[in-house]
Structures are given as C-alpha cells and as structure tokens.
Amino acid sequence: MHEEPWLLELNDKQKQAVTFTGGALYVVAGAGTGKTKTLTARIAYLIKYIGVPSHKILAVTFTNKAAREMKERIVDMVGPYAQGTWLYTFHAFGLQVLRQFIEELPYGYNTRFSILDDDDSKKIIKDVTKALNLDSKVYPVRSMRNKISTYKTEKSDVFEDENEKRIFKKYQESLRSGNVLDFDDLLIYTYELLMYHDHVREYLQNKFDYILVDEFQDTDKMQYSILSILADKHRNLFLVGDPDQSIYSFRGADYNNTKKFLTDFGSERYILDQNYRSTNNILEKANMLIKNNSNRPFNKELESNLGTGERVIFSKADSDYQEATIVSREIQRLIRSENYKYEDIAILYRNNSLSRLFEDSFIQMGIPYVVYGGISFYERKEIKDILAYIRVIVDPHQDFYLKRIINEPKRQLGQMTVAKIEEYAQAVGLSIFNAIDTVAVNKPTQERLKVFKALILEMRHEIENVGELKDIVNYVGNASGYIDMLKAEKDDISQDRIDNINELKSVFSQADSIYEGNNIEKLIQLLDQISLYTDLDKKDASDDVVKLSTFHQVKGLEFKVVFMVAQEEGIFPSQRSLFEADGLEEERRIAYVGVTRAKERLYLTYAQQRMMYGQIGMSTASRFIKEMQLAEENQRPYYNEVNTPLKTSQVTNNRFNPGEKVSHIVFGEGVVIRIDDDIATIAFSMPHGIKKLLQTHPSIKKIEK
C-alpha cells in the first residue's frame, strides 16, 4: 500500500510506535522528540491502515486547545472520516459519560445537571460556612475548597475537625439539591459508574477498541483508575509521556502511575530520544542532570542532529542585583550583536517572587518584557494591598487607596457602607477618612469605622519611629491582619503571596540607602518611584518581549535563548523539597524541563549574596550546577565588570558554609542553607524544619566527609 506523506515523515522509532499492533504500549517521548506528531500519526494510522472506525477510538489530552488542534491535524491527515474520534480532556470525557449515565447513581441527579466553575464552588462553600454559623477566618474558603477536592479525588482524611466535615457534608447536599456538579465530580462519578455499575462498564469497554493518552506523566490516581478500567477488555492502551518531565505533584499528578501501568499491562515500551529542538551542548547538560534521579522507570538520553551549538554558560554574580544586571546586559548584547529578538528570550525562575529584580532591571534598561502566565511583581494583589496600606498611612486622604484596604482583610465594612461614606464625603467636601467621624450609619458600623481609623493613626505613629524601612512592611502586614489572613488559608498560593510580601521588604531595605529624610519622606520618594515603574514605564504591548516565567508555566514551550536564574541551594532545589518524599527528584525534573526549553543558548546564573526577606545572606550554587559539570570559567569576562550597589555584610571566619552537613544534639542532622553574619540557617529533618542558630554554639558540629 502507498504510504501517506505523514507516515514517511516519521523517523524509525516514531514509525515503530505508530505501527505497533501488539496491545498496550508506552511511548517514552523525551522533550522535543515529536510527541504530538507521533500521537496524531498513530490515530491516523489506526483509521487509514488498520481500518478502525474513528468512533471506536478514544484519545485523552490535558487541555481543550490540545484536543482541538489534534483533531484538526488528524482530519487534515485522513479526511473528515476522522471527525468521529473521541478526542477529549479527562473532564470533558467524564462529562460525556455522565450526560448519558448519571441517573444510574444514587444521588438524585438527572442528565440536565450543570457544572460549577471554581468561583461558584467557592461561593457555595462560603454560603454553607455562614449557614452553619462558622467563622470564615477559621475555615477559609480556599483552604476548604482544596481539602474538599483532595478528599474527593484521593479519599484521604484531610478534615481536621468535625466542623470541616459538616461543611463538606452541607456542600455536597447543596450540589445535589441543585443538580450541579463541581469539576472533581466529573471524574469521581465517572469512576463510580465504571467501578460499580457493570452494564456501564461493559458498554464503555466495548465502545472503545483503542485508547490513547497524551502527557501520561501528568495523570493522577483517579485518572489512571478510569483508564485502566476502560482499557481492561481490549488492552489497546497507547500512552505517550515522559516521566522525566513529571513536575505537577502539587496538582495531584502521581509519578508512580508509570510503574503501575507497566505492572498492570505488562506493556512494551518505545523510547523516542531523537530531539529536534536543542543543540547537543544543551542536551548533554540535560542528560547529566537527570541521570542523578534514582527513581526513573526508563533510562534514556536525548540526542540531537542540530550540531554541537554554543556552550552552556554558567555565571556567578556577587549579588542578586548584579545577577539581574548581568542578565540584562547579555540580553542587550544578544539583541545588538547576535540578531536575536526579545521574543526569543525567556528568564526562568523557581518562584514568582524572584521576578522583581529582573523586572526592575529591565525597566531601567528599556528591555520590554511580560510575566508569562502570571502577574508582574508590583501588580500582584498582595503587593498592591500592602502598598495601598502604606500610601494611606502616609496620606490618609487618598480615597482611592483607602477604599482598597478598608475591608481587606474583612472588617464587615462592605461596598454598600463604603459607597454611603463616599457619597456623604463628596456632599460635604471631606475625604473618606475625615468623613468617618460624622457619617450617619448604625452604631455597630460606626464602631467598626472608628476601629479602622484608629488603626491607621496608630500605624502612622509607629512607622514614624521604625528604625529601618524594611520593618515597615512587616509591621503593616501584621498590624493590619493581612498576614494572618494569608496564613489562615494554609495553602501554597497563600504561601507564595507571603513570599512576595517578604520580597517587598528587600525593596524597602534598599530604599533606606537611596533616599534621604525621615521615614515618611523616604516612603513618599519610594512610592513615587514604584508608581513610575508601574505606570510610566509599562512594557511594550507588542509580542516582541522577553518572557519572565516560573518553570512550571513554560512546560511544553521552547525558546531560542533561556536564562535559568537564582540557581542556589534553598531556592532551587527549594528548602521544602528536602523534607518531602520524592521532593528532590521532582525539583531535578523541574530543572530538566527548564534546560530542555532552550533551543540554541542556555545560561545558568546564581548570586553569592541574595537579599531575601530584607536580609542579605550568603548562598551557594545549586547542586544541579555541579551535577551538570558546569564550571565558573564558562562565564563571560565582561560579567566581572558589573558593579553592585548593594550594601553587603562582610562575613569572615565562618564556621560553616552553605551546603555543608551539620549535626545538632537536639535537632539531629541538617544542611546549612544560608549564612547571615554569625547566624546559620539550617534545614533539619521534620518535625524540626528550618532553624536559625548561632554558628558558634557548641551544640552544632560539622559532619566531616
């Protein structure tokens, strides 16, 4: 039979996978190896050459966009007959199943059910909590939403007390009485139908002769359970994925699903290792890095036919400020001398809070940028909220900013109350702050307004006498109740927001040495400068901009030039990962994803001194640098010409250095993360965690190698 062009375009390993007919198969598709091409060609091959009716094929992806694009490709390859292919996300597939069979479940649903989005789900939780007369500060909505989701998908005992169980029970009752499902229900109820309703299971098993899955490494326990039941009859399960790129455990992705599949289906596996994206110098470092993971189901090494390429550059900066300047100057050089465009370049970091210095440097040097998949530092809600507090403290008559923070955190001073005060203030020619004393409201509201006004006045008095500007951020965050509000959420998002506020302390700390006058005068100058950053120097709206992003946001993307910044122990790998099962290996997989985003040039940088939370500390290069066998001599000579204005603490005669292992008579073994003068920050095993201790204390001893 004449071979179609799309079949002739495949390399040997891709073609072997596409034409495989022996049952279950795992296609280990490394970064840049043509994963999507292989998967679409497989579906086209089943239809065109094997004669499988398209409606007997189920293909599952992780985004609706990927599903649409894949179906368009398949139709282009084999014609409109491919339109019958079931190509859905997991949740969209669950929706199709439930539209047909949900009335089989004993929960009272009918097939005209509606689906809640995340905001609607949170609103129901908020209403339920209020109906049960429970305090939303003790049972925060977002925290409860996360716990309910975890309980539903993993059946793990996440509820901390009886009231949380009551909220969950009432939430479920509200959903069922309203004939609505949340997003988790789409999978949970599909699983229940497959598991406990024989005729539904047999119908769906007979319906699909072939099942294909994209990005299998990102599946969770529930998704794998659904797949394994669906494929149990015909066992024609075709999985495409790369365990080395499994980086979504925080979303529930189960790294062990690959091993479960190999055990349950005893499948063949083909490894796609021909990379069409990156040069060999880049892939060499990626291979060096990932081989340090011991829990790899497949040992693969990527190869390139794009040539050796530019060497990977590793740069050590004296400070975080210098690091940002180094990167900015190299970007300018690449644009000026190497014919690159801004859109070719990405800056990747582990945490969102690390973007701030690079944003500042880009603004100063006129480099257009966008924070990819996120919000630039000064536009993040928590930063705008804290700055709004400080603006009101400096000048209480700034109505715009006062309205932002009067009910943040919640003080039972809602929109109607604020609107009433504002209307009155405009009528009598007062600021809202001054109108608080005389506006006609009920007594409880008047008392709450007086408490708020007293808080602002008290904070004004306190910050006038604070010794260092950085302490103002701490004080305002705590005195306002804002930090307590975030801590009560008890989730990663809130912790990221706290980290961002802590990074704001670094901005204020530097301002101490830049501006003159008393605290209020310094704050006015600093706030003016921040306003210039966020208003007058907005980034170019065109697409030709540098991308700033966390590693997670760019998975699946590629860039000609990649800078991996802040490559330091305690940041990457993160402190938290040292105490989590598989934590360090997942951090290494995240780094691997970062390296394999680069097509032509890759830079890795770290700062010997970094200001974090308003404190300058000594850092050591990430262990990943050593694992990639990168040497400092790879840095460009002109890097050393960059001077830093950062005031640094000179630490001499340190007893310990970052990265060294130590032993404590109470806390056991630990790793030194940072050195701040005579204080060592040490990560101990749980339950002790991170401790700050005097280097000279006799209870700490270095573990000699």
C-alpha positions in Angstrom: 0.0 0.0 0.0 1.1 3.5 -0.8 2.5 5.2 2.3 1.0 8.6 3.2 3.4 11.6 3.5 2.7 11.9 7.2 4.0 8.3 7.7 7.1 8.9 5.6 8.0 11.9 7.7 8.4 9.8 10.8 11.8 8.6 12.0 12.3 4.9 12.6 11.4 4.9 16.3 8.4 7.1 15.8 7.2 4.8 12.9 7.7 1.7 15.1 5.5 3.2 17.8 2.8 4.4 15.3 2.5 1.0 13.6 2.7 -1.1 16.7 -0.1 -3.7 16.9 0.8 -5.8 20.0 -1.5 -4.4 22.6 -0.5 -1.9 25.3 2.4 0.4 24.6 4.2 3.2 26.5 5.9 5.7 24.2 8.6 7.4 26.2 8.7 10.7 24.3 11.5 12.9 25.6 11.5 16.7 25.3 11.4 17.9 21.7 11.1 14.4 20.2 7.9 14.8 18.2 5.4 13.6 20.7 2.3 15.2 19.2 3.3 14.2 15.7 3.6 10.6 16.9 0.3 10.6 18.7 -1.7 12.1 15.8 0.0 9.8 13.3 -1.0 6.8 15.5 -4.6 7.8 15.3 -4.4 8.4 11.6 -2.7 5.0 11.1 -5.4 3.2 13.0 -8.1 4.8 10.8 -6.3 4.7 7.5 -4.3 1.4 7.6 -5.9 -0.8 10.3 -9.5 0.2 9.4 -10.6 1.1 12.9 -13.8 3.2 12.8 -13.0 6.6 14.2 -15.8 6.5 16.8 -14.1 3.4 18.3 -11.0 5.5 19.2 -10.7 7.5 22.4 -7.8 9.9 22.8 -7.3 11.9 26.0 -5.3 15.1 26.3 -4.9 17.6 29.2 -6.1 20.8 27.5 -9.1 21.6 25.3 -6.8 23.5 23.0 -4.6 20.4 22.5 -7.6 18.3 21.8 -8.9 20.7 19.2 -5.5 21.1 17.4 -5.0 17.3 17.4 -8.4 16.7 15.8 -7.7 19.3 13.2 -4.4 17.6 12.4 -6.0 14.1 12.1 -8.7 15.4 9.8 -6.1 17.0 7.6 -4.2 13.7 7.5 -7.1 11.2 6.8 -10.1 13.4 5.9 -13.5 14.1 7.5 -14.0 10.5 8.5 -11.7 11.2 11.5 -14.3 13.6 12.9 -15.9 10.7 14.8 -12.8 10.3 17.0 -13.5 10.8 20.7 -10.8 13.4 21.5 -11.4 15.0 24.9 -9.7 16.1 28.1 -10.3 13.8 31.1 -13.0 16.1 32.4 -14.7 16.5 29.1 -14.8 12.8 28.6 -16.3 12.4 32.1 -19.0 15.0 31.1 -20.0 12.9 28.1 -20.3 9.8 30.2 -22.3 11.5 32.9 -24.7 13.1 30.4 -25.7 9.6 29.4 -25.5 7.6 32.7 -25.6 9.9 35.8 -29.1 8.9 36.7 -27.7 5.4 37.4 -26.0 6.9 40.5 -27.9 7.0 43.8 -27.5 10.8 44.3 -30.7 12.1 42.7 -29.0 13.8 39.7 -30.6 14.0 36.3 -28.9 14.4 32.9 -29.7 18.1 32.8 -27.1 18.8 35.5 -25.0 22.0 35.5 -21.3 22.3 36.2 -19.8 24.8 38.7 -16.7 26.7 37.9 -14.2 27.2 40.7 -15.6 30.6 41.8 -19.1 29.2 42.0 -17.9 26.3 44.1 -16.1 28.7 46.5 -19.3 30.8 46.8 -21.3 27.7 47.9 -18.6 26.9 50.5 -18.8 30.5 51.7 -22.6 30.3 52.0 -22.5 26.9 53.7 -20.0 28.1 56.2 -22.1 31.1 57.0 -25.3 29.0 57.3 -23.5 26.7 59.8 -22.6 29.8 61.9 -18.9 29.1 61.5 -16.2 31.7 61.2 -14.8 32.0 57.7 -11.5 33.1 59.2 -11.2 29.8 61.0 -12.5 27.9 57.9 -11.2 29.9 54.9 -13.0 29.3 51.7 -9.9 28.5 49.5 -8.5 26.1 52.1 -11.8 24.3 52.4 -12.1 24.1 48.6 -8.7 22.4 48.4 -9.5 20.0 51.2 -12.8 19.0 49.6 -11.0 18.4 46.3 -8.3 16.3 47.9 -10.9 14.3 49.9 -12.9 13.6 46.8 -10.1 12.6 44.5 -7.9 10.8 47.0 -10.3 9.8 49.8 -7.6 10.8 52.2 -8.6 12.1 55.7 -7.8 15.7 55.3 -10.5 17.2 57.5 -9.1 18.5 60.8 -12.2 18.6 62.9 -16.0 17.9 62.9 -16.9 21.3 61.6 -14.8 20.8 58.4 -16.7 17.5 57.9 -20.0 19.4 58.4 -19.0 22.0 55.8 -18.2 19.2 53.3 -21.5 17.4 54.0 -23.5 20.5 53.6 -21.6 21.4 50.5 -22.4 18.1 48.9 -26.1 18.4 49.9 -26.2 21.8 48.2 -24.7 20.5 45.0 -27.1 17.5 44.8 -30.2 19.5 45.7 -29.3 22.0 43.0 -28.5 19.3 40.4 -25.0 20.7 40.0 -21.5 19.1 39.9 -18.2 20.6 40.7 -15.2 19.8 38.5 -13.9 16.9 40.6 -17.3 15.2 40.4 -16.9 14.8 36.6 -14.1 12.2 37.3 -15.3 10.8 40.6 -18.8 9.9 39.3 -17.4 8.5 36.1 -15.1 6.3 38.1 -18.1 5.2 40.3 -20.1 4.3 37.2 -17.2 2.2 35.8 -16.4 0.6 39.1 -19.8 -0.3 40.5 -22.2 -0.4 37.5 -21.4 -3.5 35.4 -23.6 -2.5 32.4 -22.0 0.9 32.1 -18.5 -0.5 32.4 -19.2 -3.2 29.7 -20.8 -0.6 27.4 -17.8 1.7 27.6 -15.3 -1.1 27.3 -17.0 -2.3 24.2 -17.3 1.2 22.8 -13.6 1.9 22.6 -11.2 -0.6 20.8 -8.2 1.8 21.2 -7.4 4.3 23.9 -4.6 6.8 23.6 -3.3 9.2 26.3 -1.2 12.3 25.9 1.1 13.6 28.7 0.6 10.4 30.7 3.2 11.5 33.3 0.7 14.2 34.5 -2.2 11.8 35.3 -3.4 11.4 38.9 -4.6 8.3 40.7 -8.2 8.8 39.7 -7.4 9.4 36.0 -5.3 6.2 35.9 -8.0 4.2 37.6 -10.5 5.3 34.9 -8.1 4.5 32.1 -7.2 1.1 33.4 -10.9 0.1 33.7 -11.7 1.4 30.3 -8.8 -0.5 28.6 -9.2 -3.7 30.6 -11.1 -5.6 27.9 -9.2 -4.8 24.7 -5.9 -3.7 26.4 -5.0 -1.5 23.5 -3.7 1.4 25.6 -1.3 3.7 23.9 0.4 6.1 26.3 2.7 9.0 25.4 4.7 10.7 28.1 8.0 11.4 29.7 8.4 10.6 33.5 11.5 12.9 33.5 9.1 15.8 32.9 6.6 14.9 35.7 6.5 18.1 37.7 2.9 18.5 38.8 2.7 16.6 42.1 1.2 19.7 43.7 -1.8 19.2 41.4 -2.1 15.5 42.3 0.0 14.0 39.4 1.2 10.6 40.5 4.7 9.8 39.4 4.1 6.1 40.2 1.4 5.8 37.5 4.1 4.8 35.0 5.2 1.8 37.1 1.6 0.9 37.8 0.9 0.8 34.1 4.0 -1.4 33.3 2.9 -3.8 36.1 -0.8 -3.9 35.2 -0.5 -4.1 31.5 3.0 -5.7 31.1 3.4 -3.4 28.1 6.0 -2.8 25.5 7.8 0.5 25.5 9.5 2.5 22.8 11.8 5.4 23.6 11.9 8.5 21.4 15.3 10.1 22.0 15.9 12.0 18.8 15.5 15.6 19.9 14.5 18.2 17.2 14.7 21.2 19.4 18.0 21.7 21.2 21.7 21.5 20.3 23.9 18.7 21.7 25.7 21.0 24.2 22.3 21.7 25.8 21.1 18.1 25.7 24.4 16.9 27.2 23.7 19.0 30.3 20.1 17.8 30.5 21.2 14.2 30.3 23.9 14.8 33.0 21.4 16.3 35.3 18.5 13.8 35.1 20.7 10.7 35.5 21.1 11.7 39.1 17.5 10.7 39.7 17.4 7.1 41.0 13.6 6.6 40.7 13.5 6.7 36.9 11.4 4.0 35.2 13.3 4.5 31.9 17.0 5.4 31.4 17.0 7.5 28.3 19.5 10.0 26.8 18.4 12.6 24.3 20.4 13.1 21.1 20.3 15.9 18.6 21.1 16.2 14.9 21.4 20.0 15.2 25.1 20.1 15.9 27.2 20.9 18.9 26.0 24.5 19.2 27.0 27.2 21.7 28.4 26.1 25.0 26.2 26.4 28.1 27.2 29.5 30.1 27.4 29.4 33.9 27.7 32.7 35.7 28.4 33.5 39.4 27.3 37.0 40.5 28.4 38.8 43.7 24.8 39.7 44.5 21.3 39.3 43.3 21.4 42.9 42.0 24.5 42.1 39.9 22.8 38.9 38.6 19.9 40.9 37.2 22.3 43.4 35.7 24.4 40.6 34.1 21.3 39.1 32.5 20.0 42.4 31.3 23.4 43.3 29.7 23.7 40.0 28.0 20.2 40.3 26.6 21.2 43.7 25.2 24.3 42.2 23.6 22.3 39.3 22.1 19.8 41.8 20.5 22.6 44.1 19.3 25.2 41.7 18.2 23.7 38.3 17.6 20.5 39.2 15.7 18.1 37.8 18.3 14.7 39.3 19.1 13.3 39.9 22.6 10.6 37.3 21.9 13.4 34.7 21.5 14.4 35.0 25.1 13.0 33.6 28.4 14.0 34.1 32.0 13.1 31.1 34.1 13.0 31.0 37.9 11.6 28.7 40.7 9.4 31.2 42.5 7.3 34.1 41.4 8.9 36.4 44.0 12.2 36.2 42.1 10.9 38.2 39.2 11.1 41.5 40.9 14.8 42.4 40.5 14.7 41.4 36.8 11.6 43.5 36.2 13.3 46.5 37.9 16.5 46.0 35.8 14.6 45.6 32.5 12.6 48.8 33.2 15.8 50.7 33.9 17.5 49.4 30.7 14.4 49.7 28.5 14.0 46.0 27.9 10.4 45.1 27.0 9.1 42.1 29.0 6.0 40.2 30.1 5.5 38.0 33.1 4.3 34.8 31.3 1.3 33.1 32.8 1.4 35.4 35.8 1.3 39.0 37.1 4.3 41.3 37.3 5.6 41.9 40.8 4.1 45.3 41.5 0.7 44.3 40.0 0.2 41.3 42.3 -2.8 41.8 44.6 -0.9 41.3 47.9 1.8 43.9 46.8 -0.8 46.4 45.8 -2.7 45.9 49.0 0.3 46.4 51.3 1.4 49.4 49.3 -2.1 50.8 49.5 -1.9 50.5 53.3 1.3 52.4 53.3 0.0 55.1 51.0 -3.0 55.6 53.3 -0.7 55.7 56.3 1.4 58.3 54.6 -1.6 60.3 53.4 -5.0 59.1 54.8 -6.9 61.3 52.4 -6.1 59.2 49.3 -9.6 57.9 48.9 -8.7 55.5 46.0 -6.3 53.5 48.2 -8.4 53.8 51.3 -11.3 52.1 49.5 -9.0 49.3 48.5 -7.9 48.4 52.1 -10.8 49.4 54.3 -12.3 45.9 54.1 -9.0 44.0 53.4 -8.9 41.8 55.4 -12.7 41.6 56.1 -13.9 44.1 58.7 -17.7 44.0 57.9 -17.2 47.3 56.0 -18.6 46.2 52.6 -19.3 48.0 49.4 -22.6 49.5 50.5 -21.1 51.0 53.6 -18.1 52.4 51.7 -20.5 53.8 49.0 -22.5 55.6 51.6 -19.5 57.2 53.2 -18.1 58.2 49.8 -21.4 59.8 48.8 -21.6 61.7 52.1 -17.9 62.8 51.9 -18.4 64.2 48.4 -21.5 66.1 49.5 -19.8 67.8 52.4 -16.3 68.2 50.8 -14.4 65.8 53.0 -12.1 62.9 52.4 -13.5 59.5 53.3 -11.0 59.3 56.2 -12.4 62.5 57.7 -16.0 61.7 56.9 -15.8 58.6 59.0 -16.4 60.6 62.2 -19.7 62.2 61.2 -21.3 59.9 58.6 -24.8 58.7 59.6 -24.5 54.9 59.9 -25.8 52.4 62.5 -23.9 52.1 65.7 -22.1 48.7 65.0 -20.9 50.1 61.7 -19.8 53.3 63.4 -17.7 51.4 65.9 -16.0 49.3 63.1 -15.2 52.5 61.3 -13.7 54.1 64.4 -11.5 51.0 64.9 -10.3 51.2 61.4 -9.5 54.9 61.6 -7.7 54.3 64.9 -5.6 51.5 63.3 -4.4 53.8 60.5 -3.5 56.6 63.0 -1.7 54.1 65.2 0.3 52.6 62.3 1.2 56.2 61.2 2.7 56.8 64.7 4.6 53.5 64.7 6.2 53.8 61.2 7.5 57.3 62.0 9.6 55.6 64.7 10.6 52.4 63.0 14.4 52.1 62.7 14.6 50.5 59.1 12.2 50.9 56.2 12.1 47.1 55.7 10.5 46.7 59.1 7.5 48.8 57.9 6.4 46.0 55.6 6.5 43.6 58.5 4.7 45.9 60.8 1.9 46.9 58.3 1.4 43.2 57.3 0.9 42.1 60.9 -0.8 45.1 62.4 -3.4 45.2 59.6 -4.2 41.5 60.0 -3.2 40.9 56.3 -0.5 38.3 57.1 -2.8 36.4 59.5 -5.4 36.3 56.8 -3.0 34.7 54.3 -1.7 32.2 56.9 -5.2 31.1 57.7 -5.6 30.0 54.1 -3.0 27.2 54.7 -2.2 26.6 51.0 0.7 27.0 48.5 -0.9 30.1 46.9 -1.1 31.9 50.1 2.5 31.0 51.0 3.5 32.4 47.6 1.7 35.6 48.4 3.5 35.8 51.8 6.8 35.2 50.0 6.0 38.1 47.7 5.4 40.4 50.6 8.7 39.3 52.1 10.4 40.2 48.8 8.8 43.6 49.1 10.9 44.0 52.3 14.0 43.9 50.0 12.7 46.8 48.0 12.2 48.8 51.2 15.6 47.8 52.6 17.4 49.1 49.5 15.4 52.4 49.7 17.0 53.1 53.1 20.3 53.8 51.5 19.0 55.5 48.4 16.6 58.2 49.8 17.1 60.9 52.3 14.9 62.3 55.1 12.8 60.8 57.8 10.7 57.6 57.3 7.7 59.4 55.9 9.8 61.4 53.4 11.7 58.2 52.3 8.4 56.4 51.8 7.0 59.2 49.7 10.0 59.0 47.4 9.9 55.2 47.2 6.2 55.1 46.5 6.7 57.7 43.7 9.4 55.5 42.2 7.2 52.4 42.3 4.4 54.4 40.6 6.8 55.3 37.8 7.6 51.6 37.4 4.0 50.5 37.2 2.6 53.4 35.2 5.1 55.4 33.1 7.4 52.5 32.2 4.8 49.9 31.2 6.2 47.2 29.0 5.7 47.3 25.3 2.3 45.7 24.4 3.8 44.0 21.3 4.7 40.3 21.2 8.4 41.1 20.8 9.1 41.0 24.6 11.2 38.9 26.9 9.3 36.3 28.8 9.7 36.0 32.6 8.2 32.8 34.0 8.4 30.1 36.5 9.5 26.7 35.2 6.0 25.2 35.5 4.4 27.9 33.3 6.7 27.1 30.3 6.4 23.3 30.2 5.7 22.4 26.5 7.2 25.7 25.2 10.5 26.4 23.7 12.8 29.5 23.3 16.0 30.2 21.4 17.6 31.6 24.5 16.9 30.6 28.1 18.3 32.1 31.3 17.8 29.9 34.4 18.4 32.3 37.3 18.8 32.1 41.1 20.3 28.6 40.8 21.0 28.4 44.5 20.6 25.8 47.3 17.5 26.6 49.3 15.8 28.2 46.2 16.4 25.5 43.6 16.1 22.9 45.0 13.7 24.5 47.4 14.1 24.1 51.1 10.7 22.5 51.3 11.7 19.7 48.8 14.5 18.5 51.1 11.8 17.1 53.5 9.3 15.7 51.0 9.3 12.2 49.6 10.5 12.4 46.0 10.9 16.2 46.6 14.5 16.5 45.5 13.9 14.3 42.4 10.9 16.4 41.4 13.0 19.6 41.8 15.6 17.9 39.5 12.9 17.1 37.0 11.8 20.8 37.1 15.3 21.8 36.3 15.4 19.3 33.5 12.3 20.8 32.0 14.0 24.2 32.2 17.2 23.1 30.4 15.2 21.4 27.6 13.2 24.6 26.8 16.4 26.0 25.3 17.0 25.6 21.6 20.3 27.5 20.9 21.7 29.2 24.0 21.4 28.3 27.7 22.6 30.4 30.6 22.5 29.5 34.3 23.2 32.1 37.0 23.4 32.4 40.7 24.2 35.1 43.3 26.7 34.6 46.2 24.7 37.1 48.2 20.9 37.4 47.9 18.6 39.7 49.8 15.6 37.7 51.0 13.0 39.0 53.4 15.1 42.1 53.9 18.2 40.2 55.0 21.4 39.7 53.0 22.6 36.1 53.2 25.4 34.0 51.7 24.4 31.4 49.2 26.0 28.5 47.4 25.3 27.3 43.9 22.6 24.7 43.4 23.7 21.1 43.5 22.3 20.9 40.0 25.1 23.1 38.7 27.7 20.5 39.9 25.6 17.6 38.5 25.7 19.3 35.1 29.5 19.7 35.5 29.3 23.4 34.9 32.4 25.4 35.8 32.6 29.1 36.6 35.2 29.5 33.9 32.3 29.3 31.5 31.3 32.8 32.5 31.9 35.7 30.1 34.8 38.0 31.0 32.7 41.2 31.0 30.4 39.8 33.7 33.0 40.8 36.2 32.8 44.4 35.1 29.3 44.8 36.6 29.4 46.6 40.0 26.7 46.2 42.6 25.3 49.0 44.7 24.0 46.5 47.3 25.3 47.1 50.8 26.6 43.7 51.9 27.6 42.3 55.3 31.2 41.0 55.2 31.3 37.6 56.8 34.7 36.4 57.8 35.9 33.2 59.5 32.6 31.4 59.0 32.5 28.2 61.0 30.1 26.7 58.3 29.3 27.3 54.7 26.1 26.9 52.7 25.6 23.3 51.6 27.6 21.7 54.4 26.0 19.0 56.5 25.9 19.5 60.3 24.8 17.7 63.4 22.8 19.2 66.3 22.5 17.5 69.7 18.7 18.1 69.7 17.6 18.5 66.1 19.9 15.8 64.5 21.4 16.1 61.0 20.8 19.1 58.8 22.0 21.1 55.8 23.3 24.7 56.1 21.1 26.8 53.7 22.3 30.3 54.4 24.9 32.3 56.4 23.9 35.7 57.8 26.8 37.1 59.8 27.0 34.9 62.8 23.7 33.2 62.2 23.4 29.9 60.3 20.1 29.0 58.7 19.9 25.2 58.8 17.3 22.8 57.3 16.8 19.9 59.7 14.5 16.8 59.1 10.9 17.2 60.1 9.4 17.9 62.6 12.2 20.4 63.4 12.4 22.1 59.9 14.3 25.3 59.3 16.2 26.8 62.3 18.3 29.9 62.7 21.2 29.2 65.1 24.4 30.9 66.2 27.3 29.5 64.3 29.5 29.4 67.4 27.0 27.4 69.5 28.7 24.3 70.8 25.6 22.1 70.1 26.3 22.3 66.3 29.1 20.3 64.7 30.1 19.9 61.1 29.8 16.4 59.6 33.1 15.6 58.0 33.1 13.8 54.7 
